[in-house]
C-alpha cells in the first residue's frame, strides 16, 4: 500500500513540527516579498541617481556652451578656442556615458559635436576677427550650438521631473 503524501500527525510533537514548518513557510514568503520590494527600490534609486548625474553633466556642458557664446561675442578668441576644446572633449564622453538617457538626443548631440568642430576651425582662422561677416557667422554658430544644447538639457530635466513624480 502506498504511503500518504502528507504524514498524518500522531501526537503533539507532530502538530508542533507542522506548525513551526507552516510559520517558517509564511516568514520565508514574507521575506521573499520584502526582498523583491527592496531590489526594485534599489533599481529605481540607481536610475534616479544616473538621471540626476546626466542632467548635472549636461548642465555643466550648457554652462561651457554659454561661456563660449559670450567669449565669441566679446572677441576673446584664445579663451573661446580653449573652451571649445573643453566642450569637444566632454561631449563624446558624456554622450557615451549617458546614451541610454539621451534617446534621440544622442544623434543631436553628435551633430552638435560636429558644429563645435566647425566652430573650432573658424576660431583658428585669424580672419574671423578681422571680417565682421565672419565674426557674425562665428557668433551665430556659437549661439545656435548653445541653444541646441540648452534644448537637450531641458528635455533631460523634463524627463527627470516626470519620472520623479
Backbone bond lengths (Angstrom), bond angles and torsions (degrees), N, CA, C in turn:
res aa  C-N    CA-C-N  psi(-1)  N-CA   C-N-CA  omega(-1)  CA-C   N-CA-C  phi
1 X - - - 1.431 - - 1.522 109.11 -
2 X 1.335 114.54 144.48 1.459 119.50 -178.20 1.518 111.22 -78.77
3 X 1.318 114.47 142.86 1.466 119.41 178.21 1.530 108.63 -79.00
4 X 1.327 117.54 143.60 1.469 119.42 179.31 1.537 110.96 -64.55
5 X 1.366 116.99 150.22 1.466 122.64 -178.06 1.524 110.97 -66.35
6 X 1.306 117.11 -41.99 1.464 121.04 178.99 1.516 106.68 -105.74
7 X 1.312 115.72 121.79 1.465 117.62 -178.98 1.526 110.70 -65.77
8 X 1.272 115.62 140.68 1.454 121.54 179.44 1.524 107.64 -83.23
9 X 1.360 116.10 124.63 1.473 117.58 -179.72 1.525 110.66 -65.17
10 X 1.286 114.33 140.08 1.455 118.17 -176.57 1.530 112.48 -112.63
11 X 1.364 117.26 -21.66 1.454 119.45 179.07 1.528 109.59 -150.26
12 X 1.323 116.78 -176.79 1.463 121.45 -177.47 1.516 112.27 -63.84
13 X 1.291 117.41 -31.27 1.462 120.46 178.02 1.530 110.14 -61.77
14 X 1.320 117.57 -42.96 1.461 121.15 178.08 1.529 111.03 -65.63
15 X 1.339 116.21 -40.06 1.467 119.84 178.23 1.527 110.38 -63.31
16 X 1.307 117.40 -41.06 1.463 122.25 179.95 1.529 110.30 -65.46
17 X 1.307 116.93 -45.74 1.472 119.99 177.91 1.529 111.42 -60.37
18 X 1.319 115.70 -42.35 1.455 119.83 178.80 1.528 110.69 -62.38
19 X 1.328 117.81 -43.13 1.472 122.70 179.37 1.515 111.87 -64.84
20 X 1.315 116.72 -43.73 1.461 120.95 178.97 1.528 110.20 -64.03
21 X 1.310 116.90 -41.87 1.474 120.30 178.00 1.514 112.17 -63.48
22 X 1.325 116.20 -40.64 1.460 121.08 178.75 1.528 110.95 -65.83
23 X 1.327 117.09 -43.74 1.472 121.13 177.18 1.529 109.79 -63.34
24 X 1.307 117.27 -40.73 1.471 120.95 177.57 1.522 111.69 -61.95
25 X 1.327 116.17 -40.75 1.465 120.25 177.53 1.526 111.06 -63.43
26 X 1.318 116.83 -42.89 1.470 120.92 178.97 1.533 109.91 -62.69
27 X 1.325 117.67 -45.95 1.467 120.25 179.12 1.527 111.96 -64.42
28 X 1.310 116.97 -36.79 1.466 120.23 177.94 1.521 110.68 -64.20
29 X 1.321 116.70 -45.71 1.468 120.14 177.87 1.525 111.27 -62.13
30 X 1.328 116.67 -40.06 1.459 120.99 178.20 1.537 110.48 -64.34
31 X 1.331 118.04 -41.99 1.464 122.28 -179.68 1.532 110.63 -66.12
32 X 1.333 117.07 -39.60 1.465 120.24 177.75 1.520 110.04 -63.01
33 X 1.314 116.63 -41.69 1.472 120.36 179.08 1.527 111.04 -64.03
34 X 1.318 116.99 -42.47 1.468 121.14 178.53 1.528 111.15 -65.25
35 X 1.314 116.98 -40.65 1.467 120.51 179.82 1.522 111.04 -65.61
36 X 1.323 117.19 -37.63 1.460 121.02 177.70 1.524 110.27 -64.31
37 X 1.319 117.04 -42.17 1.467 121.00 177.47 1.517 111.81 -64.44
38 X 1.327 116.96 -40.79 1.461 120.70 179.00 1.524 110.81 -66.28
39 X 1.327 116.66 -38.80 1.462 120.49 178.73 1.525 110.29 -63.48
40 X 1.324 117.42 -43.01 1.464 121.66 178.80 1.528 110.54 -64.64
41 X 1.318 117.13 -40.72 1.467 120.57 178.45 1.524 110.78 -64.73
42 X 1.318 117.50 -38.42 1.468 120.82 178.07 1.528 110.86 -65.22
43 X 1.327 117.03 -40.55 1.467 120.27 177.71 1.527 111.06 -63.71
44 X 1.328 116.61 -44.14 1.463 120.14 179.54 1.517 111.29 -63.87
45 X 1.313 116.95 -39.21 1.460 120.96 178.10 1.519 110.94 -65.82
46 X 1.323 116.92 -43.24 1.459 121.08 178.19 1.527 110.92 -59.93
47 X 1.339 116.86 -44.32 1.467 121.35 178.45 1.527 111.11 -62.43
48 X 1.322 116.36 -42.48 1.466 120.40 -179.72 1.524 110.88 -63.90
49 X 1.319 116.40 -39.44 1.469 119.75 179.08 1.520 110.29 -66.08
50 X 1.336 117.96 -43.15 1.463 120.85 178.98 1.531 111.28 -63.87
51 X 1.324 116.27 -41.13 1.459 119.08 178.81 1.522 110.78 -65.37
52 X 1.298 116.59 -40.00 1.468 120.54 177.99 1.522 110.18 -64.65
53 X 1.310 116.75 -42.33 1.462 120.47 178.85 1.529 110.82 -64.36
54 X 1.337 116.67 -38.46 1.466 120.37 177.62 1.515 110.91 -64.36
55 X 1.326 117.38 -45.02 1.463 119.17 -179.64 1.525 111.10 -66.93
56 X 1.334 117.84 -35.79 1.468 120.27 176.28 1.524 111.34 -65.38
57 X 1.315 116.23 -42.54 1.455 120.61 -179.59 1.528 110.99 -63.94
58 X 1.337 116.34 -42.66 1.457 118.90 -179.90 1.526 111.55 -74.51
59 X 1.307 118.01 -24.80 1.466 120.17 172.14 1.525 110.12 -66.71
60 X 1.335 116.45 -39.40 1.469 120.35 174.94 1.526 110.98 -62.47
61 X 1.338 116.30 -42.85 1.472 119.71 176.88 1.528 110.71 -61.13
62 X 1.316 115.98 -39.72 1.469 119.71 178.92 1.525 110.53 -63.83
63 X 1.315 116.87 -39.88 1.468 120.58 177.30 1.530 110.78 -61.26
64 X 1.318 116.95 -42.84 1.465 120.82 177.66 1.525 110.11 -63.48
65 X 1.341 116.72 -43.12 1.470 120.71 -179.82 1.527 111.32 -61.87
66 X 1.327 116.85 -41.33 1.461 119.98 178.30 1.517 111.38 -65.81
67 X 1.331 116.69 -37.97 1.468 118.63 177.87 1.529 110.53 -67.69
68 X 1.321 118.12 -34.04 1.471 120.71 175.88 1.522 109.79 -62.59
69 X 1.317 116.53 -44.62 1.463 120.44 179.55 1.529 110.91 -59.44
70 X 1.325 116.45 -44.62 1.464 120.15 179.35 1.526 111.44 -64.57
71 X 1.321 116.53 -43.53 1.470 119.66 -179.06 1.524 111.43 -64.13
72 X 1.326 117.13 -38.44 1.462 120.37 178.26 1.532 109.78 -67.76
73 X 1.315 116.81 -41.62 1.462 120.13 179.66 1.525 111.69 -63.01
74 X 1.318 116.83 -37.22 1.462 120.97 -178.93 1.526 112.52 -90.92
75 X 1.337 116.49 11.28 1.466 123.79 175.02 1.521 112.85 57.31
76 X 1.314 115.65 43.88 1.462 120.75 176.83 1.525 107.44 -106.35
77 X 1.329 114.52 76.65 1.456 122.75 -171.49 1.531 113.94 -60.72
78 X 1.336 120.66 -46.44 1.471 118.67 -177.39 1.538 112.83 -61.50
79 X 1.344 115.86 -43.53 1.464 118.72 179.92 1.526 110.79 -67.67
80 X 1.337 116.81 -39.53 1.468 120.53 178.87 1.522 110.56 -62.37
81 X 1.322 116.89 -41.58 1.467 120.78 -179.99 1.529 111.23 -62.80
82 X 1.337 116.69 -40.09 1.467 120.64 178.26 1.532 110.45 -64.95
83 X 1.329 117.47 -43.83 1.460 121.00 -179.57 1.530 111.50 -66.72
84 X 1.336 116.70 -34.78 1.470 119.79 176.76 1.530 109.47 -65.06
85 X 1.329 116.87 -40.37 1.471 119.27 176.57 1.535 110.57 -63.64
86 X 1.335 115.72 -37.82 1.472 119.23 177.65 1.522 110.98 -60.78
87 X 1.325 116.34 -47.93 1.466 119.37 -176.76 1.524 111.00 -69.92
88 X 1.332 116.52 -33.04 1.470 119.37 177.34 1.531 111.50 -67.62
89 X 1.307 117.06 -27.84 1.466 120.06 176.64 1.531 111.19 -77.37
90 X 1.320 116.86 -33.15 1.466 120.94 -175.31 1.525 113.89 -83.40
91 X 1.334 117.59 -35.55 1.466 119.66 -174.22 1.531 112.48 -58.30
92 X 1.338 119.98 -51.34 1.480 117.97 -178.98 1.532 112.84 -63.54
93 X 1.323 115.42 -37.39 1.468 119.24 -179.70 1.530 110.30 -64.44
94 X 1.320 117.00 -47.80 1.467 120.21 -178.93 1.519 111.65 -70.43
95 X 1.329 117.00 -34.56 1.468 119.63 178.19 1.523 110.08 -63.50
96 X 1.320 117.23 -42.77 1.468 120.76 179.41 1.531 111.14 -69.86
97 X 1.304 116.57 -38.88 1.461 120.80 -176.07 1.528 112.37 -69.71
98 X 1.334 116.76 -38.49 1.461 120.62 -174.62 1.522 112.06 -114.05
99 X 1.309 117.04 28.54 1.465 121.15 -174.76 1.526 112.59 -58.84
100 X 1.312 117.74 -37.28 1.467 118.87 -176.79 1.523 112.71 -71.34
101 X 1.333 117.69 -17.50 1.461 120.38 176.87 1.524 111.96 -93.33
102 X 1.321 116.73 -14.84 1.458 120.10 -176.18 1.519 112.59 -82.62
103 X 1.309 117.63 -35.46 1.461 120.48 -177.79 1.518 111.22 61.78
104 X 1.319 116.83 -125.42 1.471 120.73 -179.22 1.524 111.95 -71.23
105 X 1.321 117.34 -16.71 1.463 120.19 178.80 1.521 112.38 -70.30
106 X 1.321 117.76 -14.41 1.457 120.76 178.31 1.530 110.43 -63.11
107 X 1.327 117.06 -42.76 1.465 120.44 177.80 1.527 110.47 -68.22
108 X 1.321 116.99 -36.61 1.461 120.42 178.05 1.519 110.56 -66.29
109 X 1.311 116.55 -35.74 1.461 120.77 177.91 1.524 110.80 -68.71
110 X 1.316 116.93 -35.05 1.464 120.76 175.43 1.534 110.40 -64.36
111 X 1.330 116.90 -42.11 1.468 120.66 176.77 1.523 110.64 -65.70
112 X 1.326 116.32 -36.90 1.455 120.86 178.52 1.524 110.83 -64.99
113 X 1.318 115.81 -36.95 1.467 120.12 177.35 1.521 110.49 -61.47
114 X 1.329 116.79 -42.72 1.473 118.72 179.20 1.529 110.98 -67.91
115 X 1.333 117.36 -30.94 1.466 119.79 175.91 1.521 110.67 -65.86
116 X 1.321 117.01 -40.05 1.466 119.83 177.70 1.532 111.17 -69.20
117 X 1.331 117.38 -33.03 1.467 119.46 175.04 1.531 110.42 -63.74
118 X 1.329 116.05 -40.76 1.462 120.23 176.79 1.528 110.61 -64.61
119 X 1.321 116.91 -41.04 1.463 120.55 177.28 1.522 110.76 -63.10
120 X 1.325 117.48 -38.77 1.467 120.89 177.88 1.526 110.28 -61.88
121 X 1.342 117.09 -39.89 1.474 119.64 177.28 1.524 110.98 -65.25
122 X 1.327 116.75 -39.52 1.469 120.00 179.24 1.522 111.05 -66.36
123 X 1.311 116.23 -40.02 1.465 119.32 -179.81 1.522 112.32 -68.64
124 X 1.308 117.26 -23.66 1.465 120.91 179.46 1.526 111.80 -76.29
125 X 1.321 117.00 -17.75 1.463 120.72 179.89 1.522 109.86 -84.61
126 X 1.327 117.94 124.33 1.469 119.55 179.28 1.536 112.55 -66.06
127 X 1.328 117.41 -22.37 1.462 120.75 -177.88 1.526 111.94 -68.38
128 X 1.333 118.11 -18.43 1.462 120.93 -179.51 1.525 110.36 -60.48
129 X 1.292 116.41 -38.24 1.460 119.89 -175.23 1.524 111.85 -85.08
130 X 1.328 118.33 -15.09 1.459 121.49 178.72 1.525 111.74 -90.08
131 X 1.309 117.30 -32.76 1.458 122.58 -175.81 1.532 109.25 -99.56
132 X 1.338 116.18 124.95 1.467 119.39 -177.18 1.529 111.58 -68.23
133 X 1.341 118.02 -33.49 1.464 120.03 177.42 1.528 111.04 -66.76
134 X 1.314 116.61 -43.28 1.467 120.38 179.21 1.527 110.26 -65.69
135 X 1.322 117.24 -37.19 1.460 121.36 177.83 1.536 110.25 -65.27
136 X 1.347 115.93 -41.37 1.461 120.44 178.85 1.531 110.39 -63.96
137 X 1.340 117.06 -41.07 1.472 120.92 178.21 1.528 110.60 -62.88
138 X 1.326 116.79 -42.63 1.465 120.31 178.57 1.527 110.92 -65.11
139 X 1.326 116.42 -40.36 1.461 120.44 178.44 1.523 110.82 -64.97
140 X 1.323 116.43 -44.23 1.462 120.12 178.49 1.528 111.35 -62.50
141 X 1.330 116.46 -39.19 1.471 120.47 178.75 1.527 110.65 -63.98
142 X 1.331 116.30 -42.77 1.470 119.94 -179.82 1.524 110.70 -66.29
143 X 1.326 117.30 -43.13 1.461 120.59 179.85 1.531 111.82 -67.13
144 X 1.331 116.57 -40.15 1.467 120.04 177.97 1.510 112.36 -64.28
145 X 1.324 116.81 -41.90 1.467 120.46 178.68 1.532 110.57 -65.48
146 X 1.320 115.75 -39.67 1.459 119.91 178.14 1.530 110.46 -64.35
147 X 1.325 117.35 -40.61 1.469 121.63 178.84 1.533 110.15 -63.50
148 X 1.336 117.05 -44.32 1.465 120.18 -179.84 1.528 111.59 -63.66
149 X 1.318 116.75 -40.70 1.461 119.97 178.12 1.526 110.50 -66.81
150 X 1.319 116.29 -35.00 1.464 120.57 176.67 1.527 110.78 -63.43
151 X 1.324 117.84 -39.30 1.466 121.15 178.08 1.524 111.17 -64.67
152 X 1.329 116.64 -42.31 1.470 120.71 178.44 1.527 109.92 -62.55
153 X 1.314 115.97 -45.74 1.467 121.06 -179.97 1.531 110.11 -63.00
154 X 1.323 116.70 -40.09 1.460 120.50 178.43 1.523 112.37 -63.09
155 X 1.325 116.78 -40.50 1.469 119.59 178.31 1.532 111.25 -66.01
156 X 1.337 116.38 -38.46 1.472 119.28 177.22 1.530 110.95 -62.61
157 X 1.316 116.55 -44.56 1.458 120.12 179.89 1.528 111.00 -66.15
158 X 1.328 117.22 -36.93 1.463 120.73 179.02 1.529 110.09 -64.63
159 X 1.348 116.81 -44.55 1.468 120.26 178.15 1.524 110.63 -61.96
160 X 1.328 115.39 -39.81 1.461 119.18 179.92 1.522 110.45 -64.43
161 X 1.321 117.68 -41.59 1.462 120.72 178.44 1.522 111.69 -66.13
162 X 1.342 117.03 -40.29 1.461 120.47 -179.20 1.510 111.45 -65.99
163 X 1.319 117.17 -39.66 1.464 120.07 -179.42 1.514 112.25 -77.94
164 X 1.336 116.61 -20.17 1.455 120.18 178.96 1.513 113.07 -76.78
165 X 1.314 116.47 -17.47 1.475 120.32 -178.00 1.497 112.00 -81.57
